[in-house]
Amino acid sequence: MTNVYSLDGILVFGLLFVCTCAYFKKVPRLKTWLLSEKKGVWGVFYKAAVIGTRLHAAVAIACVVMAFYVLFIK
């Protein structure tokens, strides 16, 4: 039997989510449409965008490490 969810899959999803929200913050129309709420369910997108822009070096390093792991180790 195999697991449906794995830790590395969740980490990949989280990194892609943070990177995508940080990109959305740079696009004016998407910023006003998707990142206008700072609380509630829609606030998750705003918080991920803030994490992606403030910790851009750490997120970039984590993306490179995860890409190396997925391509060569897994």
Predicted model as a PDB file, atoms N, CA, C, CB and O in Angstrom, pLDDT in the B-factor column:
MODEL        1                                                                  
ATOM      1  N   MET A   1       0.829  -1.168   0.000  1.00 51.00           N  
ATOM      2  CA  MET A   1       0.000   0.000   0.000  1.00 51.00           C  
ATOM      3  C   MET A   1       0.886   1.249   0.000  1.00 51.00           C  
ATOM      4  CB  MET A   1      -0.950  -0.012   1.206  1.00 51.00           C  
ATOM      5  O   MET A   1       1.913   1.285   0.678  1.00 51.00           O  
ATOM      6  N   THR A   2       0.493   2.252  -0.749  1.00 57.00           N  
ATOM      7  CA  THR A   2       1.272   3.479  -0.809  1.00 57.00           C  
ATOM      8  C   THR A   2       0.512   4.621  -0.140  1.00 57.00           C  
ATOM      9  CB  THR A   2       1.607   3.835  -2.265  1.00 57.00           C  
ATOM     10  O   THR A   2      -0.710   4.587   0.001  1.00 57.00           O  
ATOM     11  N   ASN A   3       1.256   5.603   0.254  1.00 62.00           N  
ATOM     12  CA  ASN A   3       0.644   6.789   0.866  1.00 62.00           C  
ATOM     13  C   ASN A   3       0.136   7.723  -0.230  1.00 62.00           C  
ATOM     14  CB  ASN A   3       1.662   7.529   1.788  1.00 62.00           C  
ATOM     15  O   ASN A   3       0.774   7.895  -1.268  1.00 62.00           O  
ATOM     16  N   VAL A   4      -1.006   8.311   0.021  1.00 63.00           N  
ATOM     17  CA  VAL A   4      -1.553   9.263  -0.938  1.00 63.00           C  
ATOM     18  C   VAL A   4      -0.813  10.590  -0.836  1.00 63.00           C  
ATOM     19  CB  VAL A   4      -3.063   9.469  -0.703  1.00 63.00           C  
ATOM     20  O   VAL A   4      -0.532  11.223  -1.854  1.00 63.00           O  
ATOM     21  N   TYR A   5      -0.502  11.006   0.353  1.00 78.00           N  
ATOM     22  CA  TYR A   5       0.188  12.270   0.575  1.00 78.00           C  
ATOM     23  C   TYR A   5       1.594  11.992   1.093  1.00 78.00           C  
ATOM     24  CB  TYR A   5      -0.597  13.165   1.568  1.00 78.00           C  
ATOM     25  O   TYR A   5       1.804  11.077   1.890  1.00 78.00           O  
ATOM     26  N   SER A   6       2.531  12.773   0.641  1.00 81.00           N  
ATOM     27  CA  SER A   6       3.891  12.630   1.136  1.00 81.00           C  
ATOM     28  C   SER A   6       4.416  14.004   1.547  1.00 81.00           C  
ATOM     29  CB  SER A   6       4.811  11.980   0.062  1.00 81.00           C  
ATOM     30  O   SER A   6       3.903  15.035   1.111  1.00 81.00           O  
ATOM     31  N   LEU A   7       5.424  14.001   2.376  1.00 85.00           N  
ATOM     32  CA  LEU A   7       5.972  15.256   2.873  1.00 85.00           C  
ATOM     33  C   LEU A   7       6.615  16.054   1.743  1.00 85.00           C  
ATOM     34  CB  LEU A   7       6.993  14.990   3.981  1.00 85.00           C  
ATOM     35  O   LEU A   7       6.466  17.274   1.686  1.00 85.00           O  
ATOM     36  N   ASP A   8       7.325  15.381   0.849  1.00 84.00           N  
ATOM     37  CA  ASP A   8       7.960  16.124  -0.236  1.00 84.00           C  
ATOM     38  C   ASP A   8       6.934  16.704  -1.201  1.00 84.00           C  
ATOM     39  CB  ASP A   8       8.926  15.225  -0.990  1.00 84.00           C  
ATOM     40  O   ASP A   8       7.180  17.760  -1.783  1.00 84.00           O  
ATOM     41  N   GLY A   9       5.814  16.060  -1.385  1.00 86.00           N  
ATOM     42  CA  GLY A   9       4.749  16.623  -2.219  1.00 86.00           C  
ATOM     43  C   GLY A   9       4.126  17.858  -1.602  1.00 86.00           C  
ATOM     44  O   GLY A   9       3.808  18.821  -2.300  1.00 86.00           O  
ATOM     45  N   ILE A  10       3.954  17.826  -0.296  1.00 89.00           N  
ATOM     46  CA  ILE A  10       3.408  18.990   0.404  1.00 89.00           C  
ATOM     47  C   ILE A  10       4.392  20.152   0.352  1.00 89.00           C  
ATOM     48  CB  ILE A  10       3.077  18.638   1.866  1.00 89.00           C  
ATOM     49  O   ILE A  10       3.983  21.303   0.192  1.00 89.00           O  
ATOM     50  N   LEU A  11       5.696  19.859   0.486  1.00 90.00           N  
ATOM     51  CA  LEU A  11       6.706  20.915   0.396  1.00 90.00           C  
ATOM     52  C   LEU A  11       6.761  21.527  -0.996  1.00 90.00           C  
ATOM     53  CB  LEU A  11       8.074  20.368   0.771  1.00 90.00           C  
ATOM     54  O   LEU A  11       6.899  22.742  -1.136  1.00 90.00           O  
ATOM     55  N   VAL A  12       6.653  20.697  -2.022  1.00 89.00           N  
ATOM     56  CA  VAL A  12       6.638  21.217  -3.398  1.00 89.00           C  
ATOM     57  C   VAL A  12       5.419  22.103  -3.612  1.00 89.00           C  
ATOM     58  CB  VAL A  12       6.644  20.058  -4.426  1.00 89.00           C  
ATOM     59  O   VAL A  12       5.526  23.181  -4.195  1.00 89.00           O  
ATOM     60  N   PHE A  13       4.269  21.655  -3.147  1.00 91.00           N  
ATOM     61  CA  PHE A  13       3.056  22.461  -3.277  1.00 91.00           C  
ATOM     62  C   PHE A  13       3.198  23.792  -2.557  1.00 91.00           C  
ATOM     63  CB  PHE A  13       1.850  21.700  -2.732  1.00 91.00           C  
ATOM     64  O   PHE A  13       2.821  24.834  -3.093  1.00 91.00           O  
ATOM     65  N   GLY A  14       3.743  23.764  -1.339  1.00 93.00           N  
ATOM     66  CA  GLY A  14       3.916  24.999  -0.578  1.00 93.00           C  
ATOM     67  C   GLY A  14       4.863  25.974  -1.263  1.00 93.00           C  
ATOM     68  O   GLY A  14       4.590  27.173  -1.317  1.00 93.00           O  
ATOM     69  N   LEU A  15       5.967  25.470  -1.781  1.00 93.00           N  
ATOM     70  CA  LEU A  15       6.914  26.346  -2.479  1.00 93.00           C  
ATOM     71  C   LEU A  15       6.297  26.936  -3.748  1.00 93.00           C  
ATOM     72  CB  LEU A  15       8.193  25.574  -2.831  1.00 93.00           C  
ATOM     73  O   LEU A  15       6.456  28.124  -4.027  1.00 93.00           O  
ATOM     74  N   LEU A  16       5.604  26.112  -4.500  1.00 93.00           N  
ATOM     75  CA  LEU A  16       4.960  26.621  -5.715  1.00 93.00           C  
ATOM     76  C   LEU A  16       3.865  27.635  -5.384  1.00 93.00           C  
ATOM     77  CB  LEU A  16       4.369  25.462  -6.529  1.00 93.00           C  
ATOM     78  O   LEU A  16       3.684  28.611  -6.113  1.00 93.00           O  
ATOM     79  N   PHE A  17       3.144  27.415  -4.304  1.00 94.00           N  
ATOM     80  CA  PHE A  17       2.098  28.343  -3.890  1.00 94.00           C  
ATOM     81  C   PHE A  17       2.688  29.697  -3.497  1.00 94.00           C  
ATOM     82  CB  PHE A  17       1.300  27.756  -2.722  1.00 94.00           C  
ATOM     83  O   PHE A  17       2.170  30.743  -3.887  1.00 94.00           O  
ATOM     84  N   VAL A  18       3.774  29.671  -2.724  1.00 95.00           N  
ATOM     85  CA  VAL A  18       4.422  30.914  -2.298  1.00 95.00           C  
ATOM     86  C   VAL A  18       4.988  31.660  -3.502  1.00 95.00           C  
ATOM     87  CB  VAL A  18       5.541  30.623  -1.277  1.00 95.00           C  
ATOM     88  O   VAL A  18       4.831  32.876  -3.609  1.00 95.00           O  
ATOM     89  N   CYS A  19       5.643  30.938  -4.406  1.00 94.00           N  
ATOM     90  CA  CYS A  19       6.218  31.578  -5.596  1.00 94.00           C  
ATOM     91  C   CYS A  19       5.139  32.165  -6.497  1.00 94.00           C  
ATOM     92  CB  CYS A  19       7.058  30.573  -6.384  1.00 94.00           C  
ATOM     93  O   CYS A  19       5.313  33.255  -7.043  1.00 94.00           O  
ATOM     94  N   THR A  20       4.035  31.458  -6.656  1.00 93.00           N  
ATOM     95  CA  THR A  20       2.945  31.945  -7.495  1.00 93.00           C  
ATOM     96  C   THR A  20       2.304  33.188  -6.891  1.00 93.00           C  
ATOM     97  CB  THR A  20       1.892  30.853  -7.690  1.00 93.00           C  
ATOM     98  O   THR A  20       2.015  34.143  -7.613  1.00 93.00           O  
ATOM     99  N   CYS A  21       2.082  33.192  -5.597  1.00 92.00           N  
ATOM    100  CA  CYS A  21       1.481  34.363  -4.953  1.00 92.00           C  
ATOM    101  C   CYS A  21       2.427  35.565  -5.003  1.00 92.00           C  
ATOM    102  CB  CYS A  21       1.113  34.041  -3.493  1.00 92.00           C  
ATOM    103  O   CYS A  21       1.980  36.702  -5.153  1.00 92.00           O  
ATOM    104  N   ALA A  22       3.730  35.316  -4.879  1.00 92.00           N  
ATOM    105  CA  ALA A  22       4.687  36.418  -4.996  1.00 92.00           C  
ATOM    106  C   ALA A  22       4.667  36.991  -6.407  1.00 92.00           C  
ATOM    107  CB  ALA A  22       6.109  35.945  -4.633  1.00 92.00           C  
ATOM    108  O   ALA A  22       4.810  38.201  -6.583  1.00 92.00           O  
ATOM    109  N   TYR A  23       4.490  36.142  -7.408  1.00 92.00           N  
ATOM    110  CA  TYR A  23       4.375  36.627  -8.786  1.00 92.00           C  
ATOM    111  C   TYR A  23       3.089  37.431  -8.961  1.00 92.00           C  
ATOM    112  CB  TYR A  23       4.409  35.447  -9.783  1.00 92.00           C  
ATOM    113  O   TYR A  23       3.088  38.474  -9.615  1.00 92.00           O  
ATOM    114  N   PHE A  24       1.994  36.943  -8.373  1.00 89.00           N  
ATOM    115  CA  PHE A  24       0.720  37.664  -8.473  1.00 89.00           C  
ATOM    116  C   PHE A  24       0.825  39.060  -7.871  1.00 89.00           C  
ATOM    117  CB  PHE A  24      -0.394  36.878  -7.776  1.00 89.00           C  
ATOM    118  O   PHE A  24       0.146  39.983  -8.321  1.00 89.00           O  
ATOM    119  N   LYS A  25       1.670  39.218  -6.860  1.00 89.00           N  
ATOM    120  CA  LYS A  25       1.823  40.524  -6.229  1.00 89.00           C  
ATOM    121  C   LYS A  25       2.470  41.534  -7.173  1.00 89.00           C  
ATOM    122  CB  LYS A  25       2.651  40.397  -4.957  1.00 89.00           C  
ATOM    123  O   LYS A  25       2.271  42.738  -7.009  1.00 89.00           O  
ATOM    124  N   LYS A  26       3.235  41.073  -8.151  1.00 90.00           N  
ATOM    125  CA  LYS A  26       3.898  41.961  -9.104  1.00 90.00           C  
ATOM    126  C   LYS A  26       2.984  42.380 -10.257  1.00 90.00           C  
ATOM    127  CB  LYS A  26       5.133  41.286  -9.658  1.00 90.00           C  
ATOM    128  O   LYS A  26       3.266  43.368 -10.936  1.00 90.00           O  
ATOM    129  N   VAL A  27       1.894  41.646 -10.486  1.00 89.00           N  
ATOM    130  CA  VAL A  27       0.956  41.955 -11.570  1.00 89.00           C  
ATOM    131  C   VAL A  27      -0.177  42.811 -10.996  1.00 89.00           C  
ATOM    132  CB  VAL A  27       0.391  40.639 -12.232  1.00 89.00           C  
ATOM    133  O   VAL A  27      -0.893  42.361 -10.101  1.00 89.00           O  
ATOM    134  N   PRO A  28      -0.351  44.049 -11.503  1.00 87.00           N  
ATOM    135  CA  PRO A  28      -1.311  44.977 -10.864  1.00 87.00           C  
ATOM    136  C   PRO A  28      -2.750  44.468 -10.815  1.00 87.00           C  
ATOM    137  CB  PRO A  28      -1.295  46.288 -11.592  1.00 87.00           C  
ATOM    138  O   PRO A  28      -3.400  44.582  -9.776  1.00 87.00           O  
ATOM    139  N   ARG A  29      -3.255  43.917 -11.899  1.00 84.00           N  
ATOM    140  CA  ARG A  29      -4.653  43.460 -11.883  1.00 84.00           C  
ATOM    141  C   ARG A  29      -4.867  42.298 -10.935  1.00 84.00           C  
ATOM    142  CB  ARG A  29      -5.089  43.059 -13.275  1.00 84.00           C  
ATOM    143  O   ARG A  29      -5.877  42.242 -10.234  1.00 84.00           O  
ATOM    144  N   LEU A  30      -3.931  41.377 -10.910  1.00 79.00           N  
ATOM    145  CA  LEU A  30      -4.056  40.240 -10.006  1.00 79.00           C  
ATOM    146  C   LEU A  30      -3.868  40.658  -8.556  1.00 79.00           C  
ATOM    147  CB  LEU A  30      -3.048  39.162 -10.371  1.00 79.00           C  
ATOM    148  O   LEU A  30      -4.467  40.077  -7.651  1.00 79.00           O  
ATOM    149  N   LYS A  31      -3.033  41.668  -8.340  1.00 81.00           N  
ATOM    150  CA  LYS A  31      -2.814  42.144  -6.967  1.00 81.00           C  
ATOM    151  C   LYS A  31      -4.100  42.714  -6.383  1.00 81.00           C  
ATOM    152  CB  LYS A  31      -1.701  43.209  -6.931  1.00 81.00           C  
ATOM    153  O   LYS A  31      -4.437  42.426  -5.235  1.00 81.00           O  
ATOM    154  N   THR A  32      -4.816  43.510  -7.152  1.00 83.00           N  
ATOM    155  CA  THR A  32      -6.049  44.108  -6.626  1.00 83.00           C  
ATOM    156  C   THR A  32      -7.169  43.072  -6.526  1.00 83.00           C  
ATOM    157  CB  THR A  32      -6.496  45.279  -7.515  1.00 83.00           C  
ATOM    158  O   THR A  32      -8.028  43.173  -5.650  1.00 83.00           O  
ATOM    159  N   TRP A  33      -7.164  42.086  -7.409  1.00 83.00           N  
ATOM    160  CA  TRP A  33      -8.253  41.114  -7.414  1.00 83.00           C  
ATOM    161  C   TRP A  33      -8.047  40.018  -6.373  1.00 83.00           C  
ATOM    162  CB  TRP A  33      -8.389  40.495  -8.790  1.00 83.00           C  
ATOM    163  O   TRP A  33      -8.986  39.652  -5.666  1.00 83.00           O  
ATOM    164  N   LEU A  34      -6.834  39.494  -6.276  1.00 81.00           N  
ATOM    165  CA  LEU A  34      -6.594  38.319  -5.451  1.00 81.00           C  
ATOM    166  C   LEU A  34      -5.981  38.650  -4.091  1.00 81.00           C  
ATOM    167  CB  LEU A  34      -5.699  37.367  -6.185  1.00 81.00           C  
ATOM    168  O   LEU A  34      -6.225  37.943  -3.113  1.00 81.00           O  
ATOM    169  N   LEU A  35      -5.197  39.706  -4.025  1.00 81.00           N  
ATOM    170  CA  LEU A  35      -4.454  39.984  -2.800  1.00 81.00           C  
ATOM    171  C   LEU A  35      -4.983  41.188  -2.026  1.00 81.00           C  
ATOM    172  CB  LEU A  35      -3.013  40.204  -3.130  1.00 81.00           C  
ATOM    173  O   LEU A  35      -4.257  41.773  -1.222  1.00 81.00           O  
ATOM    174  N   SER A  36      -6.234  41.559  -2.260  1.00 82.00           N  
ATOM    175  CA  SER A  36      -6.777  42.732  -1.569  1.00 82.00           C  
ATOM    176  C   SER A  36      -7.179  42.418  -0.129  1.00 82.00           C  
ATOM    177  CB  SER A  36      -7.979  43.274  -2.330  1.00 82.00           C  
ATOM    178  O   SER A  36      -7.092  43.293   0.732  1.00 82.00           O  
ATOM    179  N   GLU A  37      -7.611  41.201   0.147  1.00 82.00           N  
ATOM    180  CA  GLU A  37      -8.014  40.829   1.505  1.00 82.00           C  
ATOM    181  C   GLU A  37      -6.793  40.406   2.316  1.00 82.00           C  
ATOM    182  CB  GLU A  37      -9.062  39.688   1.473  1.00 82.00           C  
ATOM    183  O   GLU A  37      -5.927  39.682   1.824  1.00 82.00           O  
ATOM    184  N   LYS A  38      -6.735  40.863   3.552  1.00 84.00           N  
ATOM    185  CA  LYS A  38      -5.610  40.511   4.405  1.00 84.00           C  
ATOM    186  C   LYS A  38      -6.014  39.568   5.532  1.00 84.00           C  
ATOM    187  CB  LYS A  38      -4.989  41.761   4.982  1.00 84.00           C  
ATOM    188  O   LYS A  38      -5.162  39.128   6.304  1.00 84.00           O  
ATOM    189  N   LYS A  39      -7.293  39.253   5.636  1.00 87.00           N  
ATOM    190  CA  LYS A  39      -7.780  38.346   6.668  1.00 87.00           C  
ATOM    191  C   LYS A  39      -8.703  37.315   6.034  1.00 87.00           C  
ATOM    192  CB  LYS A  39      -8.513  39.123   7.794  1.00 87.00           C  
ATOM    193  O   LYS A  39      -9.208  37.503   4.927  1.00 87.00           O  
ATOM    194  N   GLY A  40      -8.907  36.246   6.747  1.00 85.00           N  
ATOM    195  CA  GLY A  40      -9.814  35.217   6.279  1.00 85.00           C  
ATOM    196  C   GLY A  40      -9.151  34.249   5.311  1.00 85.00           C  
ATOM    197  O   GLY A  40      -7.926  34.142   5.258  1.00 85.00           O  
ATOM    198  N   VAL A  41      -9.976  33.551   4.553  1.00 85.00           N  
ATOM    199  CA  VAL A  41      -9.479  32.545   3.624  1.00 85.00           C  
ATOM    200  C   VAL A  41      -8.657  33.187   2.518  1.00 85.00           C  
ATOM    201  CB  VAL A  41     -10.636  31.751   3.027  1.00 85.00           C  
ATOM    202  O   VAL A  41      -7.607  32.661   2.150  1.00 85.00           O  
ATOM    203  N   TRP A  42      -9.110  34.301   1.987  1.00 86.00           N  
ATOM    204  CA  TRP A  42      -8.367  34.977   0.917  1.00 86.00           C  
ATOM    205  C   TRP A  42      -7.085  35.615   1.430  1.00 86.00           C  
ATOM    206  CB  TRP A  42      -9.238  36.038   0.260  1.00 86.00           C  
ATOM    207  O   TRP A  42      -6.203  35.950   0.639  1.00 86.00           O  
ATOM    208  N   GLY A  43      -6.970  35.785   2.726  1.00 89.00           N  
ATOM    209  CA  GLY A  43      -5.759  36.331   3.312  1.00 89.00           C  
ATOM    210  C   GLY A  43      -4.566  35.395   3.214  1.00 89.00           C  
ATOM    211  O   GLY A  43      -3.422  35.830   3.343  1.00 89.00           O  
ATOM    212  N   VAL A  44      -4.825  34.114   2.986  1.00 92.00           N  
ATOM    213  CA  VAL A  44      -3.738  33.151   2.818  1.00 92.00           C  
ATOM    214  C   VAL A  44      -2.909  33.509   1.600  1.00 92.00           C  
ATOM    215  CB  VAL A  44      -4.288  31.721   2.689  1.00 92.00           C  
ATOM    216  O   VAL A  44      -1.685  33.378   1.624  1.00 92.00           O  
ATOM    217  N   PHE A  45      -3.562  33.961   0.532  1.00 91.00           N  
ATOM    218  CA  PHE A  45      -2.841  34.367  -0.672  1.00 91.00           C  
ATOM    219  C   PHE A  45      -1.966  35.580  -0.391  1.00 91.00           C  
ATOM    220  CB  PHE A  45      -3.822  34.673  -1.811  1.00 91.00           C  
ATOM    221  O   PHE A  45      -0.826  35.649  -0.850  1.00 91.00           O  
ATOM    222  N   TYR A  46      -2.495  36.529   0.356  1.00 91.00           N  
ATOM    223  CA  TYR A  46      -1.726  37.727   0.717  1.00 91.00           C  
ATOM    224  C   TYR A  46      -0.514  37.366   1.578  1.00 91.00           C  
ATOM    225  CB  TYR A  46      -2.621  38.735   1.463  1.00 91.00           C  
ATOM    226  O   TYR A  46       0.590  37.863   1.352  1.00 91.00           O  
ATOM    227  N   LYS A  47      -0.731  36.503   2.561  1.00 92.00           N  
ATOM    228  CA  LYS A  47       0.362  36.123   3.450  1.00 92.00           C  
ATOM    229  C   LYS A  47       1.440  35.341   2.715  1.00 92.00           C  
ATOM    230  CB  LYS A  47      -0.168  35.303   4.611  1.00 92.00           C  
ATOM    231  O   LYS A  47       2.628  35.511   2.993  1.00 92.00           O  
ATOM    232  N   ALA A  48       1.042  34.494   1.790  1.00 93.00           N  
ATOM    233  CA  ALA A  48       2.026  33.756   0.993  1.00 93.00           C  
ATOM    234  C   ALA A  48       2.816  34.707   0.097  1.00 93.00           C  
ATOM    235  CB  ALA A  48       1.330  32.675   0.140  1.00 93.00           C  
ATOM    236  O   ALA A  48       4.013  34.514  -0.112  1.00 93.00           O  
ATOM    237  N   ALA A  49       2.148  35.731  -0.431  1.00 92.00           N  
ATOM    238  CA  ALA A  49       2.844  36.714  -1.262  1.00 92.00           C  
ATOM    239  C   ALA A  49       3.848  37.514  -0.442  1.00 92.00           C  
ATOM    240  CB  ALA A  49       1.839  37.659  -1.927  1.00 92.00           C  
ATOM    241  O   ALA A  49       4.935  37.827  -0.928  1.00 92.00           O  
ATOM    242  N   VAL A  50       3.501  37.842   0.782  1.00 92.00           N  
ATOM    243  CA  VAL A  50       4.423  38.576   1.650  1.00 92.00           C  
ATOM    244  C   VAL A  50       5.632  37.702   1.987  1.00 92.00           C  
ATOM    245  CB  VAL A  50       3.707  39.035   2.948  1.00 92.00           C  
ATOM    246  O   VAL A  50       6.764  38.185   1.984  1.00 92.00           O  
ATOM    247  N   ILE A  51       5.403  36.430   2.276  1.00 93.00           N  
ATOM    248  CA  ILE A  51       6.510  35.515   2.552  1.00 93.00           C  
ATOM    249  C   ILE A  51       7.414  35.398   1.327  1.00 93.00           C  
ATOM    250  CB  ILE A  51       5.977  34.123   2.963  1.00 93.00           C  
ATOM    251  O   ILE A  51       8.639  35.403   1.454  1.00 93.00           O  
ATOM    252  N   GLY A  52       6.816  35.294   0.150  1.00 92.00           N  
ATOM    253  CA  GLY A  52       7.607  35.153  -1.065  1.00 92.00           C  
ATOM    254  C   GLY A  52       8.432  36.373  -1.406  1.00 92.00           C  
ATOM    255  O   GLY A  52       9.526  36.245  -1.957  1.00 92.00           O  
ATOM    256  N   THR A  53       7.927  37.557  -1.089  1.00 91.00           N  
ATOM    257  CA  THR A  53       8.686  38.769  -1.420  1.00 91.00           C  
ATOM    258  C   THR A  53       9.723  39.110  -0.353  1.00 91.00           C  
ATOM    259  CB  THR A  53       7.737  39.946  -1.602  1.00 91.00           C  
ATOM    260  O   THR A  53      10.810  39.583  -0.683  1.00 91.00           O  
ATOM    261  N   ARG A  54       9.411  38.881   0.900  1.00 93.00           N  
ATOM    262  CA  ARG A  54      10.363  39.224   1.962  1.00 93.00           C  
ATOM    263  C   ARG A  54      11.479  38.193   2.096  1.00 93.00           C  
ATOM    264  CB  ARG A  54       9.637  39.361   3.287  1.00 93.00           C  
ATOM    265  O   ARG A  54      12.615  38.551   2.404  1.00 93.00           O  
ATOM    266  N   LEU A  55      11.175  36.939   1.872  1.00 93.00           N  
ATOM    267  CA  LEU A  55      12.170  35.873   2.003  1.00 93.00           C  
ATOM    268  C   LEU A  55      12.540  35.307   0.634  1.00 93.00           C  
ATOM    269  CB  LEU A  55      11.642  34.752   2.916  1.00 93.00           C  
ATOM    270  O   LEU A  55      12.691  34.095   0.480  1.00 93.00           O  
ATOM    271  N   HIS A  56      12.685  36.177  -0.349  1.00 91.00           N  
ATOM    272  CA  HIS A  56      12.889  35.700  -1.711  1.00 91.00           C  
ATOM    273  C   HIS A  56      14.174  34.898  -1.867  1.00 91.00           C  
ATOM    274  CB  HIS A  56      12.903  36.863  -2.662  1.00 91.00           C  
ATOM    275  O   HIS A  56      14.205  33.973  -2.678  1.00 91.00           O  
ATOM    276  N   ALA A  57      15.213  35.205  -1.142  1.00 93.00           N  
ATOM    277  CA  ALA A  57      16.455  34.438  -1.253  1.00 93.00           C  
ATOM    278  C   ALA A  57      16.281  33.033  -0.670  1.00 93.00           C  
ATOM    279  CB  ALA A  57      17.606  35.172  -0.535  1.00 93.00           C  
ATOM    280  O   ALA A  57      16.712  32.049  -1.271  1.00 93.00           O  
ATOM    281  N   ALA A  58      15.656  32.946   0.484  1.00 93.00           N  
ATOM    282  CA  ALA A  58      15.436  31.639   1.106  1.00 93.00           C  
ATOM    283  C   ALA A  58      14.476  30.781   0.288  1.00 93.00           C  
ATOM    284  CB  ALA A  58      14.896  31.814   2.524  1.00 93.00           C  
ATOM    285  O   ALA A  58      14.676  29.572   0.165  1.00 93.00           O  
ATOM    286  N   VAL A  59      13.446  31.392  -0.266  1.00 93.00           N  
ATOM    287  CA  VAL A  59      12.492  30.658  -1.096  1.00 93.00           C  
ATOM    288  C   VAL A  59      13.164  30.177  -2.378  1.00 93.00           C  
ATOM    289  CB  VAL A  59      11.272  31.539  -1.430  1.00 93.00           C  
ATOM    290  O   VAL A  59      12.906  29.059  -2.823  1.00 93.00           O  
ATOM    291  N   ALA A  60      14.014  30.994  -2.974  1.00 92.00           N  
ATOM    292  CA  ALA A  60      14.720  30.593  -4.187  1.00 92.00           C  
ATOM    293  C   ALA A  60      15.668  29.429  -3.919  1.00 92.00           C  
ATOM    294  CB  ALA A  60      15.495  31.775  -4.764  1.00 92.00           C  
ATOM    295  O   ALA A  60      15.740  28.490  -4.711  1.00 92.00           O  
ATOM    296  N   ILE A  61      16.389  29.487  -2.812  1.00 93.00           N  
ATOM    297  CA  ILE A  61      17.284  28.384  -2.454  1.00 93.00           C  
ATOM    298  C   ILE A  61      16.484  27.109  -2.185  1.00 93.00           C  
ATOM    299  CB  ILE A  61      18.133  28.753  -1.216  1.00 93.00           C  
ATOM    300  O   ILE A  61      16.885  26.023  -2.603  1.00 93.00           O  
ATOM    301  N   ALA A  62      15.362  27.241  -1.492  1.00 93.00           N  
ATOM    302  CA  ALA A  62      14.518  26.079  -1.224  1.00 93.00           C  
ATOM    303  C   ALA A  62      13.966  25.490  -2.512  1.00 93.00           C  
ATOM    304  CB  ALA A  62      13.371  26.457  -0.291  1.00 93.00           C  
ATOM    305  O   ALA A  62      13.845  24.270  -2.621  1.00 93.00           O  
ATOM    306  N   CYS A  63      13.630  26.319  -3.484  1.00 92.00           N  
ATOM    307  CA  CYS A  63      13.142  25.813  -4.777  1.00 92.00           C  
ATOM    308  C   CYS A  63      14.235  25.056  -5.512  1.00 92.00           C  
ATOM    309  CB  CYS A  63      12.628  26.967  -5.652  1.00 92.00           C  
ATOM    310  O   CYS A  63      13.966  24.006  -6.096  1.00 92.00           O  
ATOM    311  N   VAL A  64      15.451  25.559  -5.497  1.00 93.00           N  
ATOM    312  CA  VAL A  64      16.562  24.873  -6.163  1.00 93.00           C  
ATOM    313  C   VAL A  64      16.864  23.539  -5.483  1.00 93.00           C  
ATOM    314  CB  VAL A  64      17.819  25.762  -6.165  1.00 93.00           C  
ATOM    315  O   VAL A  64      17.077  22.532  -6.158  1.00 93.00           O  
ATOM    316  N   VAL A  65      16.881  23.531  -4.165  1.00 93.00           N  
ATOM    317  CA  VAL A  65      17.140  22.292  -3.433  1.00 93.00           C  
ATOM    318  C   VAL A  65      16.038  21.272  -3.694  1.00 93.00           C  
ATOM    319  CB  VAL A  65      17.258  22.569  -1.926  1.00 93.00           C  
ATOM    320  O   VAL A  65      16.318  20.091  -3.899  1.00 93.00           O  
ATOM    321  N   MET A  66      14.788  21.724  -3.688  1.00 91.00           N  
ATOM    322  CA  MET A  66      13.679  20.802  -3.924  1.00 91.00           C  
ATOM    323  C   MET A  66      13.689  20.287  -5.355  1.00 91.00           C  
ATOM    324  CB  MET A  66      12.345  21.483  -3.622  1.00 91.00           C  
ATOM    325  O   MET A  66      13.363  19.124  -5.590  1.00 91.00           O  
ATOM    326  N   ALA A  67      14.053  21.123  -6.307  1.00 91.00           N  
ATOM    327  CA  ALA A  67      14.139  20.670  -7.697  1.00 91.00           C  
ATOM    328  C   ALA A  67      15.230  19.608  -7.843  1.00 91.00           C  
ATOM    329  CB  ALA A  67      14.421  21.863  -8.643  1.00 91.00           C  
ATOM    330  O   ALA A  67      15.028  18.603  -8.523  1.00 91.00           O  
ATOM    331  N   PHE A  68      16.375  19.825  -7.213  1.00 93.00           N  
ATOM    332  CA  PHE A  68      17.451  18.832  -7.238  1.00 93.00           C  
ATOM    333  C   PHE A  68      16.981  17.515  -6.605  1.00 93.00           C  
ATOM    334  CB  PHE A  68      18.701  19.369  -6.497  1.00 93.00           C  
ATOM    335  O   PHE A  68      17.256  16.435  -7.127  1.00 93.00           O  
ATOM    336  N   TYR A  69      16.283  17.618  -5.498  1.00 90.00           N  
ATOM    337  CA  TYR A  69      15.771  16.416  -4.821  1.00 90.00           C  
ATOM    338  C   TYR A  69      14.784  15.656  -5.693  1.00 90.00           C  
ATOM    339  CB  TYR A  69      15.103  16.795  -3.501  1.00 90.00           C  
ATOM    340  O   TYR A  69      14.876  14.435  -5.818  1.00 90.00           O  
ATOM    341  N   VAL A  70      13.853  16.361  -6.289  1.00 87.00           N  
ATOM    342  CA  VAL A  70      12.817  15.693  -7.091  1.00 87.00           C  
ATOM    343  C   VAL A  70      13.413  15.101  -8.364  1.00 87.00           C  
ATOM    344  CB  VAL A  70      11.688  16.682  -7.448  1.00 87.00           C  
ATOM    345  O   VAL A  70      13.022  14.007  -8.774  1.00 87.00           O  
ATOM    346  N   LEU A  71      14.350  15.802  -8.995  1.00 90.00           N  
ATOM    347  CA  LEU A  71      14.899  15.320 -10.262  1.00 90.00           C  
ATOM    348  C   LEU A  71      15.916  14.191 -10.080  1.00 90.00           C  
ATOM    349  CB  LEU A  71      15.545  16.466 -11.004  1.00 90.00           C  
ATOM    350  O   LEU A  71      15.923  13.248 -10.872  1.00 90.00           O  
ATOM    351  N   PHE A  72      16.763  14.261  -9.072  1.00 91.00           N  
ATOM    352  CA  PHE A  72      17.872  13.342  -8.999  1.00 91.00           C  
ATOM    353  C   PHE A  72      17.782  12.317  -7.865  1.00 91.00           C  
ATOM    354  CB  PHE A  72      19.115  14.112  -8.860  1.00 91.00           C  
ATOM    355  O   PHE A  72      18.271  11.198  -8.020  1.00 91.00           O  
ATOM    356  N   ILE A  73      17.188  12.657  -6.763  1.00 87.00           N  
ATOM    357  CA  ILE A  73      17.168  11.753  -5.625  1.00 87.00           C  
ATOM    358  C   ILE A  73      15.911  10.897  -5.582  1.00 87.00           C  
ATOM    359  CB  ILE A  73      17.291  12.536  -4.349  1.00 87.00           C  
ATOM    360  O   ILE A  73      15.980   9.695  -5.326  1.00 87.00           O  
ATOM    361  N   LYS A  74      14.793  11.501  -5.828  1.00 78.00           N  
ATOM    362  CA  LYS A  74      13.524  10.784  -5.741  1.00 78.00           C  
ATOM    363  C   LYS A  74      13.305   9.909  -6.896  1.00 78.00           C  
ATOM    364  CB  LYS A  74      12.395  11.714  -5.623  1.00 78.00           C  
ATOM    365  O   LYS A  74      12.279   9.234  -6.974  1.00 78.00           O  
TER     366      LYS A  74                                                      
ENDMDL                                                                          
END                                                                             
